[in-house]
Amino acid sequence: MLNMRELWTDARLDDFASNVDRRFDDLDTAVRDLRGEMHGLRGEMHDNFARVEGRIDKLYHGILWLGGGALVTFVVGFAGLIVTQL
């Protein structure tokens, strides 16, 4: 069986090291690109959440107005009932 030193020559080791370096450079580039995409998505999500929050606020205000109107209607109705029974 051949010795490992004989199988892995200095030239092969240099090729392997340069290949590993190239792959890590490719990985760095991919991670950098992914970070850029994530930054864009984060801004888009922020805009969408702000829009949803605005819609929820409008719904909340509508519910408050509806509840206030119902309360005023009940108070006026009961006051009218009391006045007519006197």
Jmol script that loads the backbone (N, CA, C; Angstrom):
load data "model"
ATOM      1  N   MET A   1       0.829  -1.174   0.000  1.00  0.00           N
ATOM      2  CA  MET A   1       0.000   0.000   0.000  1.00  0.00           C
ATOM      3  C   MET A   1       0.877   1.242   0.000  1.00  0.00           C
ATOM      4  N   LEU A   2       0.437   2.250  -0.744  1.00  0.00           N
ATOM      5  CA  LEU A   2       1.230   3.467  -0.851  1.00  0.00           C
ATOM      6  C   LEU A   2       1.116   4.301   0.413  1.00  0.00           C
ATOM      7  N   ASN A   3       2.186   4.967   0.736  1.00  0.00           N
ATOM      8  CA  ASN A   3       2.222   5.860   1.887  1.00  0.00           C
ATOM      9  C   ASN A   3       1.414   7.127   1.553  1.00  0.00           C
ATOM     10  N   MET A   4       0.743   7.737   2.548  1.00  0.00           N
ATOM     11  CA  MET A   4      -0.049   8.952   2.309  1.00  0.00           C
ATOM     12  C   MET A   4       0.813  10.071   1.755  1.00  0.00           C
ATOM     13  N   ARG A   5       2.028  10.135   2.164  1.00  0.00           N
ATOM     14  CA  ARG A   5       2.932  11.191   1.676  1.00  0.00           C
ATOM     15  C   ARG A   5       3.135  11.058   0.173  1.00  0.00           C
ATOM     16  N   GLU A   6       3.134   9.841  -0.304  1.00  0.00           N
ATOM     17  CA  GLU A   6       3.321   9.619  -1.725  1.00  0.00           C
ATOM     18  C   GLU A   6       2.042   9.970  -2.505  1.00  0.00           C
ATOM     19  N   LEU A   7       0.863   9.759  -1.896  1.00  0.00           N
ATOM     20  CA  LEU A   7      -0.388  10.049  -2.577  1.00  0.00           C
ATOM     21  C   LEU A   7      -0.650  11.555  -2.658  1.00  0.00           C
ATOM     22  N   TRP A   8      -0.335  12.272  -1.608  1.00  0.00           N
ATOM     23  CA  TRP A   8      -0.611  13.698  -1.541  1.00  0.00           C
ATOM     24  C   TRP A   8       0.690  14.472  -1.762  1.00  0.00           C
ATOM     25  N   THR A   9       0.886  14.844  -2.978  1.00  0.00           N
ATOM     26  CA  THR A   9       2.083  15.624  -3.282  1.00  0.00           C
ATOM     27  C   THR A   9       1.856  17.076  -2.880  1.00  0.00           C
ATOM     28  N   ASP A  10       2.938  17.838  -2.846  1.00  0.00           N
ATOM     29  CA  ASP A  10       2.809  19.254  -2.490  1.00  0.00           C
ATOM     30  C   ASP A  10       1.912  19.990  -3.477  1.00  0.00           C
ATOM     31  N   ALA A  11       1.988  19.631  -4.735  1.00  0.00           N
ATOM     32  CA  ALA A  11       1.154  20.284  -5.743  1.00  0.00           C
ATOM     33  C   ALA A  11      -0.325  19.980  -5.492  1.00  0.00           C
ATOM     34  N   ARG A  12      -0.610  18.721  -5.142  1.00  0.00           N
ATOM     35  CA  ARG A  12      -2.012  18.361  -4.853  1.00  0.00           C
ATOM     36  C   ARG A  12      -2.507  19.073  -3.603  1.00  0.00           C
ATOM     37  N   LEU A  13      -1.642  19.177  -2.603  1.00  0.00           N
ATOM     38  CA  LEU A  13      -2.036  19.894  -1.384  1.00  0.00           C
ATOM     39  C   LEU A  13      -2.272  21.366  -1.679  1.00  0.00           C
ATOM     40  N   ASP A  14      -1.452  21.963  -2.515  1.00  0.00           N
ATOM     41  CA  ASP A  14      -1.656  23.361  -2.893  1.00  0.00           C
ATOM     42  C   ASP A  14      -2.960  23.530  -3.659  1.00  0.00           C
ATOM     43  N   ASP A  15      -3.247  22.599  -4.556  1.00  0.00           N
ATOM     44  CA  ASP A  15      -4.513  22.648  -5.294  1.00  0.00           C
ATOM     45  C   ASP A  15      -5.704  22.503  -4.343  1.00  0.00           C
ATOM     46  N   PHE A  16      -5.570  21.582  -3.400  1.00  0.00           N
ATOM     47  CA  PHE A  16      -6.644  21.384  -2.427  1.00  0.00           C
ATOM     48  C   PHE A  16      -6.857  22.645  -1.594  1.00  0.00           C
ATOM     49  N   ALA A  17      -5.777  23.255  -1.135  1.00  0.00           N
ATOM     50  CA  ALA A  17      -5.882  24.470  -0.320  1.00  0.00           C
ATOM     51  C   ALA A  17      -6.508  25.608  -1.113  1.00  0.00           C
ATOM     52  N   SER A  18      -6.119  25.769  -2.373  1.00  0.00           N
ATOM     53  CA  SER A  18      -6.699  26.844  -3.184  1.00  0.00           C
ATOM     54  C   SER A  18      -8.177  26.565  -3.471  1.00  0.00           C
ATOM     55  N   ASN A  19      -8.530  25.279  -3.641  1.00  0.00           N
ATOM     56  CA  ASN A  19      -9.922  24.914  -3.849  1.00  0.00           C
ATOM     57  C   ASN A  19     -10.756  25.214  -2.594  1.00  0.00           C
ATOM     58  N   VAL A  20     -10.207  24.899  -1.430  1.00  0.00           N
ATOM     59  CA  VAL A  20     -10.906  25.197  -0.173  1.00  0.00           C
ATOM     60  C   VAL A  20     -11.062  26.705  -0.016  1.00  0.00           C
ATOM     61  N   ASP A  21     -10.007  27.453  -0.308  1.00  0.00           N
ATOM     62  CA  ASP A  21     -10.088  28.916  -0.209  1.00  0.00           C
ATOM     63  C   ASP A  21     -11.146  29.475  -1.162  1.00  0.00           C
ATOM     64  N   ARG A  22     -11.187  28.953  -2.373  1.00  0.00           N
ATOM     65  CA  ARG A  22     -12.174  29.416  -3.350  1.00  0.00           C
ATOM     66  C   ARG A  22     -13.595  29.119  -2.872  1.00  0.00           C
ATOM     67  N   ARG A  23     -13.780  27.945  -2.297  1.00  0.00           N
ATOM     68  CA  ARG A  23     -15.114  27.588  -1.804  1.00  0.00           C
ATOM     69  C   ARG A  23     -15.532  28.467  -0.634  1.00  0.00           C
ATOM     70  N   PHE A  24     -14.598  28.799   0.251  1.00  0.00           N
ATOM     71  CA  PHE A  24     -14.932  29.705   1.347  1.00  0.00           C
ATOM     72  C   PHE A  24     -15.217  31.114   0.832  1.00  0.00           C
ATOM     73  N   ASP A  25     -14.498  31.530  -0.203  1.00  0.00           N
ATOM     74  CA  ASP A  25     -14.797  32.833  -0.814  1.00  0.00           C
ATOM     75  C   ASP A  25     -16.198  32.834  -1.421  1.00  0.00           C
ATOM     76  N   ASP A  26     -16.551  31.721  -2.082  1.00  0.00           N
ATOM     77  CA  ASP A  26     -17.909  31.598  -2.639  1.00  0.00           C
ATOM     78  C   ASP A  26     -18.961  31.628  -1.530  1.00  0.00           C
ATOM     79  N   LEU A  27     -18.651  30.962  -0.415  1.00  0.00           N
ATOM     80  CA  LEU A  27     -19.573  30.953   0.711  1.00  0.00           C
ATOM     81  C   LEU A  27     -19.719  32.357   1.299  1.00  0.00           C
ATOM     82  N   ASP A  28     -18.619  33.076   1.425  1.00  0.00           N
ATOM     83  CA  ASP A  28     -18.678  34.455   1.925  1.00  0.00           C
ATOM     84  C   ASP A  28     -19.545  35.327   1.016  1.00  0.00           C
ATOM     85  N   THR A  29     -19.385  35.161  -0.284  1.00  0.00           N
ATOM     86  CA  THR A  29     -20.186  35.928  -1.234  1.00  0.00           C
ATOM     87  C   THR A  29     -21.663  35.579  -1.100  1.00  0.00           C
ATOM     88  N   ALA A  30     -21.959  34.287  -0.971  1.00  0.00           N
ATOM     89  CA  ALA A  30     -23.358  33.859  -0.834  1.00  0.00           C
ATOM     90  C   ALA A  30     -23.970  34.405   0.451  1.00  0.00           C
ATOM     91  N   VAL A  31     -23.217  34.375   1.544  1.00  0.00           N
ATOM     92  CA  VAL A  31     -23.728  34.896   2.818  1.00  0.00           C
ATOM     93  C   VAL A  31     -23.948  36.403   2.716  1.00  0.00           C
ATOM     94  N   ARG A  32     -23.040  37.108   2.071  1.00  0.00           N
ATOM     95  CA  ARG A  32     -23.185  38.559   1.893  1.00  0.00           C
ATOM     96  C   ARG A  32     -24.427  38.875   1.063  1.00  0.00           C
ATOM     97  N   ASP A  33     -24.646  38.106  -0.001  1.00  0.00           N
ATOM     98  CA  ASP A  33     -25.844  38.301  -0.829  1.00  0.00           C
ATOM     99  C   ASP A  33     -27.112  38.009  -0.032  1.00  0.00           C
ATOM    100  N   LEU A  34     -27.071  36.950   0.766  1.00  0.00           N
ATOM    101  CA  LEU A  34     -28.224  36.581   1.578  1.00  0.00           C
ATOM    102  C   LEU A  34     -28.531  37.662   2.609  1.00  0.00           C
ATOM    103  N   ARG A  35     -27.507  38.248   3.191  1.00  0.00           N
ATOM    104  CA  ARG A  35     -27.723  39.339   4.149  1.00  0.00           C
ATOM    105  C   ARG A  35     -28.390  40.535   3.469  1.00  0.00           C
ATOM    106  N   GLY A  36     -27.979  40.825   2.258  1.00  0.00           N
ATOM    107  CA  GLY A  36     -28.604  41.917   1.519  1.00  0.00           C
ATOM    108  C   GLY A  36     -30.070  41.641   1.243  1.00  0.00           C
ATOM    109  N   GLU A  37     -30.379  40.403   0.847  1.00  0.00           N
ATOM    110  CA  GLU A  37     -31.770  40.035   0.600  1.00  0.00           C
ATOM    111  C   GLU A  37     -32.584  40.104   1.886  1.00  0.00           C
ATOM    112  N   MET A  38     -31.998  39.650   2.991  1.00  0.00           N
ATOM    113  CA  MET A  38     -32.699  39.684   4.272  1.00  0.00           C
ATOM    114  C   MET A  38     -32.973  41.120   4.702  1.00  0.00           C
ATOM    115  N   HIS A  39     -32.032  42.019   4.428  1.00  0.00           N
ATOM    116  CA  HIS A  39     -32.240  43.426   4.779  1.00  0.00           C
ATOM    117  C   HIS A  39     -33.425  43.998   3.997  1.00  0.00           C
ATOM    118  N   GLY A  40     -33.504  43.648   2.726  1.00  0.00           N
ATOM    119  CA  GLY A  40     -34.634  44.097   1.911  1.00  0.00           C
ATOM    120  C   GLY A  40     -35.953  43.514   2.406  1.00  0.00           C
ATOM    121  N   LEU A  41     -35.932  42.227   2.761  1.00  0.00           N
ATOM    122  CA  LEU A  41     -37.148  41.596   3.272  1.00  0.00           C
ATOM    123  C   LEU A  41     -37.558  42.185   4.615  1.00  0.00           C
ATOM    124  N   ARG A  42     -36.568  42.536   5.424  1.00  0.00           N
ATOM    125  CA  ARG A  42     -36.878  43.134   6.727  1.00  0.00           C
ATOM    126  C   ARG A  42     -37.598  44.466   6.547  1.00  0.00           C
ATOM    127  N   GLY A  43     -37.146  45.269   5.596  1.00  0.00           N
ATOM    128  CA  GLY A  43     -37.818  46.533   5.319  1.00  0.00           C
ATOM    129  C   GLY A  43     -39.225  46.318   4.796  1.00  0.00           C
ATOM    130  N   GLU A  44     -39.387  45.335   3.916  1.00  0.00           N
ATOM    131  CA  GLU A  44     -40.714  45.028   3.371  1.00  0.00           C
ATOM    132  C   GLU A  44     -41.655  44.530   4.469  1.00  0.00           C
ATOM    133  N   MET A  45     -41.144  43.688   5.370  1.00  0.00           N
ATOM    134  CA  MET A  45     -41.965  43.195   6.476  1.00  0.00           C
ATOM    135  C   MET A  45     -42.355  44.340   7.409  1.00  0.00           C
ATOM    136  N   HIS A  46     -41.428  45.260   7.641  1.00  0.00           N
ATOM    137  CA  HIS A  46     -41.726  46.403   8.500  1.00  0.00           C
ATOM    138  C   HIS A  46     -42.871  47.226   7.899  1.00  0.00           C
ATOM    139  N   ASP A  47     -42.808  47.456   6.600  1.00  0.00           N
ATOM    140  CA  ASP A  47     -43.871  48.215   5.925  1.00  0.00           C
ATOM    141  C   ASP A  47     -45.212  47.484   6.024  1.00  0.00           C
ATOM    142  N   ASN A  48     -45.193  46.166   5.810  1.00  0.00           N
ATOM    143  CA  ASN A  48     -46.439  45.397   5.871  1.00  0.00           C
ATOM    144  C   ASN A  48     -47.016  45.384   7.287  1.00  0.00           C
ATOM    145  N   PHE A  49     -46.147  45.237   8.295  1.00  0.00           N
ATOM    146  CA  PHE A  49     -46.634  45.254   9.670  1.00  0.00           C
ATOM    147  C   PHE A  49     -47.207  46.622  10.035  1.00  0.00           C
ATOM    148  N   ALA A  50     -46.583  47.675   9.550  1.00  0.00           N
ATOM    149  CA  ALA A  50     -47.105  49.022   9.820  1.00  0.00           C
ATOM    150  C   ALA A  50     -48.490  49.183   9.190  1.00  0.00           C
ATOM    151  N   ARG A  51     -48.670  48.653   7.992  1.00  0.00           N
ATOM    152  CA  ARG A  51     -49.972  48.726   7.322  1.00  0.00           C
ATOM    153  C   ARG A  51     -51.020  47.930   8.094  1.00  0.00           C
ATOM    154  N   VAL A  52     -50.656  46.740   8.566  1.00  0.00           N
ATOM    155  CA  VAL A  52     -51.598  45.915   9.338  1.00  0.00           C
ATOM    156  C   VAL A  52     -51.934  46.590  10.658  1.00  0.00           C
ATOM    157  N   GLU A  53     -50.940  47.183  11.308  1.00  0.00           N
ATOM    158  CA  GLU A  53     -51.197  47.900  12.557  1.00  0.00           C
ATOM    159  C   GLU A  53     -52.166  49.058  12.331  1.00  0.00           C
ATOM    160  N   GLY A  54     -52.026  49.759  11.224  1.00  0.00           N
ATOM    161  CA  GLY A  54     -52.953  50.844  10.896  1.00  0.00           C
ATOM    162  C   GLY A  54     -54.366  50.341  10.718  1.00  0.00           C
ATOM    163  N   ARG A  55     -54.501  49.199  10.066  1.00  0.00           N
ATOM    164  CA  ARG A  55     -55.841  48.638   9.869  1.00  0.00           C
ATOM    165  C   ARG A  55     -56.442  48.183  11.188  1.00  0.00           C
ATOM    166  N   ILE A  56     -55.627  47.614  12.060  1.00  0.00           N
ATOM    167  CA  ILE A  56     -56.123  47.188  13.378  1.00  0.00           C
ATOM    168  C   ILE A  56     -56.540  48.400  14.197  1.00  0.00           C
ATOM    169  N   ASP A  57     -55.754  49.482  14.117  1.00  0.00           N
ATOM    170  CA  ASP A  57     -56.122  50.707  14.833  1.00  0.00           C
ATOM    171  C   ASP A  57     -57.458  51.255  14.337  1.00  0.00           C
ATOM    172  N   LYS A  58     -57.668  51.237  13.030  1.00  0.00           N
ATOM    173  CA  LYS A  58     -58.952  51.708  12.485  1.00  0.00           C
ATOM    174  C   LYS A  58     -60.099  50.820  12.969  1.00  0.00           C
ATOM    175  N   LEU A  59     -59.885  49.516  13.003  1.00  0.00           N
ATOM    176  CA  LEU A  59     -60.907  48.596  13.486  1.00  0.00           C
ATOM    177  C   LEU A  59     -61.203  48.857  14.965  1.00  0.00           C
ATOM    178  N   TYR A  60     -60.164  49.084  15.756  1.00  0.00           N
ATOM    179  CA  TYR A  60     -60.324  49.370  17.179  1.00  0.00           C
ATOM    180  C   TYR A  60     -61.147  50.640  17.385  1.00  0.00           C
ATOM    181  N   HIS A  61     -60.840  51.675  16.630  1.00  0.00           N
ATOM    182  CA  HIS A  61     -61.600  52.925  16.743  1.00  0.00           C
ATOM    183  C   HIS A  61     -63.053  52.731  16.313  1.00  0.00           C
ATOM    184  N   GLY A  62     -63.274  51.940  15.284  1.00  0.00           N
ATOM    185  CA  GLY A  62     -64.639  51.646  14.847  1.00  0.00           C
ATOM    186  C   GLY A  62     -65.429  50.913  15.920  1.00  0.00           C
ATOM    187  N   ILE A  63     -64.780  49.954  16.576  1.00  0.00           N
ATOM    188  CA  ILE A  63     -65.446  49.219  17.649  1.00  0.00           C
ATOM    189  C   ILE A  63     -65.773  50.153  18.815  1.00  0.00           C
ATOM    190  N   LEU A  64     -64.842  51.064  19.136  1.00  0.00           N
ATOM    191  CA  LEU A  64     -65.109  52.027  20.204  1.00  0.00           C
ATOM    192  C   LEU A  64     -66.300  52.916  19.862  1.00  0.00           C
ATOM    193  N   TRP A  65     -66.362  53.410  18.634  1.00  0.00           N
ATOM    194  CA  TRP A  65     -67.496  54.251  18.222  1.00  0.00           C
ATOM    195  C   TRP A  65     -68.800  53.471  18.261  1.00  0.00           C
ATOM    196  N   LEU A  66     -68.774  52.241  17.806  1.00  0.00           N
ATOM    197  CA  LEU A  66     -69.971  51.403  17.821  1.00  0.00           C
ATOM    198  C   LEU A  66     -70.420  51.134  19.260  1.00  0.00           C
ATOM    199  N   GLY A  67     -69.480  50.805  20.120  1.00  0.00           N
ATOM    200  CA  GLY A  67     -69.815  50.561  21.525  1.00  0.00           C
ATOM    201  C   GLY A  67     -70.324  51.819  22.205  1.00  0.00           C
ATOM    202  N   GLY A  68     -69.687  52.944  21.929  1.00  0.00           N
ATOM    203  CA  GLY A  68     -70.154  54.214  22.504  1.00  0.00           C
ATOM    204  C   GLY A  68     -71.545  54.563  22.021  1.00  0.00           C
ATOM    205  N   GLY A  69     -71.808  54.344  20.757  1.00  0.00           N
ATOM    206  CA  GLY A  69     -73.146  54.620  20.202  1.00  0.00           C
ATOM    207  C   GLY A  69     -74.191  53.722  20.826  1.00  0.00           C
ATOM    208  N   ALA A  70     -73.846  52.440  21.014  1.00  0.00           N
ATOM    209  CA  ALA A  70     -74.794  51.516  21.643  1.00  0.00           C
ATOM    210  C   ALA A  70     -75.058  51.933  23.085  1.00  0.00           C
ATOM    211  N   LEU A  71     -74.025  52.347  23.788  1.00  0.00           N
ATOM    212  CA  LEU A  71     -74.199  52.789  25.181  1.00  0.00           C
ATOM    213  C   LEU A  71     -75.099  54.025  25.261  1.00  0.00           C
ATOM    214  N   VAL A  72     -74.869  54.992  24.384  1.00  0.00           N
ATOM    215  CA  VAL A  72     -75.708  56.198  24.366  1.00  0.00           C
ATOM    216  C   VAL A  72     -77.144  55.827  24.031  1.00  0.00           C
ATOM    217  N   THR A  73     -77.338  54.908  23.092  1.00  0.00           N
ATOM    218  CA  THR A  73     -78.684  54.477  22.724  1.00  0.00           C
ATOM    219  C   THR A  73     -79.394  53.836  23.912  1.00  0.00           C
ATOM    220  N   PHE A  74     -78.709  52.974  24.642  1.00  0.00           N
ATOM    221  CA  PHE A  74     -79.307  52.342  25.818  1.00  0.00           C
ATOM    222  C   PHE A  74     -79.657  53.363  26.895  1.00  0.00           C
ATOM    223  N   VAL A  75     -78.755  54.306  27.143  1.00  0.00           N
ATOM    224  CA  VAL A  75     -79.003  55.322  28.166  1.00  0.00           C
ATOM    225  C   VAL A  75     -80.212  56.178  27.773  1.00  0.00           C
ATOM    226  N   VAL A  76     -80.253  56.622  26.545  1.00  0.00           N
ATOM    227  CA  VAL A  76     -81.380  57.433  26.081  1.00  0.00           C
ATOM    228  C   VAL A  76     -82.678  56.629  26.113  1.00  0.00           C
ATOM    229  N   GLY A  77     -82.623  55.355  25.721  1.00  0.00           N
ATOM    230  CA  GLY A  77     -83.798  54.502  25.750  1.00  0.00           C
ATOM    231  C   GLY A  77     -84.326  54.307  27.166  1.00  0.00           C
ATOM    232  N   PHE A  78     -83.426  54.014  28.095  1.00  0.00           N
ATOM    233  CA  PHE A  78     -83.864  53.841  29.477  1.00  0.00           C
ATOM    234  C   PHE A  78     -84.377  55.144  30.083  1.00  0.00           C
ATOM    235  N   ALA A  79     -83.717  56.257  29.744  1.00  0.00           N
ATOM    236  CA  ALA A  79     -84.199  57.567  30.236  1.00  0.00           C
ATOM    237  C   ALA A  79     -85.584  57.851  29.678  1.00  0.00           C
ATOM    238  N   GLY A  80     -85.808  57.550  28.408  1.00  0.00           N
ATOM    239  CA  GLY A  80     -87.144  57.744  27.819  1.00  0.00           C
ATOM    240  C   GLY A  80     -88.162  56.841  28.467  1.00  0.00           C
ATOM    241  N   LEU A  81     -87.783  55.609  28.762  1.00  0.00           N
ATOM    242  CA  LEU A  81     -88.687  54.678  29.431  1.00  0.00           C
ATOM    243  C   LEU A  81     -89.053  55.187  30.831  1.00  0.00           C
ATOM    244  N   ILE A  82     -88.069  55.666  31.547  1.00  0.00           N
ATOM    245  CA  ILE A  82     -88.319  56.177  32.895  1.00  0.00           C
ATOM    246  C   ILE A  82     -89.212  57.410  32.838  1.00  0.00           C
ATOM    247  N   VAL A  83     -88.945  58.321  31.901  1.00  0.00           N
ATOM    248  CA  VAL A  83     -89.730  59.561  31.792  1.00  0.00           C
ATOM    249  C   VAL A  83     -91.178  59.251  31.440  1.00  0.00           C
ATOM    250  N   THR A  84     -91.388  58.281  30.565  1.00  0.00           N
ATOM    251  CA  THR A  84     -92.765  57.976  30.153  1.00  0.00           C
ATOM    252  C   THR A  84     -93.536  57.233  31.239  1.00  0.00           C
ATOM    253  N   GLN A  85     -92.879  56.615  32.162  1.00  0.00           N
ATOM    254  CA  GLN A  85     -93.555  55.875  33.226  1.00  0.00           C
ATOM    255  C   GLN A  85     -93.865  56.741  34.431  1.00  0.00           C
ATOM    256  N   LEU A  86     -93.394  57.949  34.479  1.00  0.00           N
ATOM    257  CA  LEU A  86     -93.649  58.832  35.625  1.00  0.00           C
ATOM    258  C   LEU A  86     -94.987  59.442  35.589  1.00  0.00           C
TER     259      LEU A  86
END
end "model"
wireframe off; spacefill off
backbone 0.3
color backbone group
